[in-house]
Amino acid sequence: MKCIVKFWHACSLTFSLFAGKQSLLRLARPGTLLQSAAPMASTPAEQQKKFWQQNKQLGRPVAPHLTIYKIDWHTLLSGTHRLTGFIMYVGMWPFEHWWYLMYR
């Protein structure tokens, strides 16, 4: 028992060197997180529903950035490059398998 008390004292001194003693020691004690947890007033689904109802009442658009967004030249080139790469992959897939089956 004496060893545990000395160890706890050493830990508390170490914690107090790095930050406030009260906050870190409270977190280090077993069971404190469960004791300090308070029940939520509402579920996340209820909070989300309330958020969307409030935005609807205020007349806010769902995504205003989409109405003011201007497609950039680089964005268009990047999307086109990805699309053509995917089309080439899908188009070459049957040919590659045929080639593999014929010449293995």
C-alpha positions as CSV (number, residue, x, y, z in Angstrom):
1,M,0.0,0.0,0.0
2,K,2.9,2.3,0.8
3,C,4.3,1.7,-2.7
4,I,1.1,2.7,-4.4
5,V,0.8,5.9,-2.4
6,K,4.4,6.9,-3.3
7,F,3.7,6.1,-6.9
8,W,0.5,8.2,-6.9
9,H,2.4,11.0,-5.3
10,A,5.1,10.8,-7.9
11,C,2.5,10.8,-10.7
12,S,0.7,13.8,-9.2
13,L,4.0,15.7,-9.0
14,T,4.7,14.9,-12.7
15,F,1.2,16.0,-13.8
16,S,1.5,19.2,-11.9
17,L,4.7,20.0,-13.7
18,F,3.1,19.9,-17.1
19,A,-0.3,21.5,-16.5
20,G,-2.8,22.5,-13.8
21,K,-2.9,19.9,-11.1
22,Q,-6.6,20.0,-10.7
23,S,-7.5,19.2,-14.3
24,L,-5.0,16.4,-15.0
25,L,-5.4,14.7,-11.6
26,R,-9.2,14.7,-12.0
27,L,-8.8,13.0,-15.4
28,A,-6.3,10.5,-14.0
29,R,-8.5,9.3,-11.2
30,P,-10.5,6.2,-12.0
31,G,-14.2,6.7,-12.4
32,T,-14.2,10.5,-12.7
33,L,-15.3,10.5,-16.3
34,L,-18.3,8.5,-15.5
35,Q,-19.2,10.6,-12.5
36,S,-18.9,13.9,-14.3
37,A,-20.9,12.8,-17.4
38,A,-24.3,14.5,-17.7
39,P,-27.1,13.1,-19.7
40,M,-27.9,14.8,-23.0
41,A,-30.9,17.0,-23.2
42,S,-31.8,15.7,-26.7
43,T,-30.5,13.2,-29.1
44,P,-28.3,14.1,-32.1
45,A,-31.2,13.4,-34.4
46,E,-33.5,15.8,-32.6
47,Q,-30.8,18.5,-32.6
48,Q,-30.3,18.0,-36.4
49,K,-34.1,18.3,-37.0
50,K,-34.2,21.5,-34.9
51,F,-31.3,22.9,-36.8
52,W,-33.0,22.3,-40.2
53,Q,-36.3,23.7,-39.0
54,Q,-34.7,26.8,-37.8
55,N,-32.9,27.3,-41.1
56,K,-36.1,26.8,-43.0
57,Q,-37.9,29.3,-40.9
58,L,-35.1,31.9,-41.5
59,G,-35.3,31.2,-45.2
60,R,-31.7,30.1,-45.5
61,P,-30.7,28.1,-48.6
62,V,-29.4,24.6,-48.1
63,A,-26.0,25.3,-49.7
64,P,-25.5,28.9,-50.7
65,H,-22.0,28.2,-51.9
66,L,-23.4,26.3,-54.9
67,T,-25.3,29.3,-56.1
68,I,-22.3,31.6,-56.1
69,Y,-19.6,29.1,-57.2
70,K,-17.9,29.6,-60.5
71,I,-16.4,26.6,-62.2
72,D,-12.7,27.2,-62.6
73,W,-10.7,26.1,-65.7
74,H,-8.4,23.9,-63.5
75,T,-11.5,22.2,-61.9
76,L,-12.9,21.5,-65.4
77,L,-9.7,20.1,-66.6
78,S,-9.2,17.9,-63.5
79,G,-12.8,16.5,-63.8
80,T,-12.3,15.8,-67.5
81,H,-9.0,14.1,-66.9
82,R,-10.6,11.8,-64.2
83,L,-13.6,11.0,-66.4
84,T,-11.5,10.1,-69.5
85,G,-9.2,8.0,-67.3
86,F,-12.2,6.1,-66.0
87,I,-13.6,5.6,-69.5
88,M,-10.3,4.3,-70.7
89,Y,-10.0,1.9,-67.8
90,V,-13.5,0.5,-68.4
91,G,-13.0,0.3,-72.1
92,M,-9.6,-1.5,-71.9
93,W,-10.7,-4.0,-69.3
94,P,-12.4,-6.5,-71.7
95,F,-9.5,-6.2,-74.2
96,E,-6.9,-6.8,-71.5
97,H,-8.7,-10.0,-70.3
98,W,-9.1,-11.2,-73.8
99,W,-5.4,-10.6,-74.4
100,Y,-4.5,-12.5,-71.1
101,L,-6.7,-15.5,-72.1
102,M,-5.3,-15.7,-75.6
103,Y,-1.6,-15.4,-74.9
104,R,-0.9,-16.8,-71.5
